[in-house]
Amino acid sequence: MGGRPSISKYWLQDASIASAFIWLAAEEEGLGGAFGAIYHSEDAEGIRKA
């Protein structure tokens, strides 16, 4: 159910936990990874003031 706001109000937490487990599994296989952030333009954090 992770990552589906129509099903769970905790979708962001669910998706974050799932991605952490995917990262751990990748590390176990000898692979690397990194997190990135994308901000929505509608969010206050994504608005830059001159």
Beta strands, then each sheet from edge to edge (+ up, - down):
end
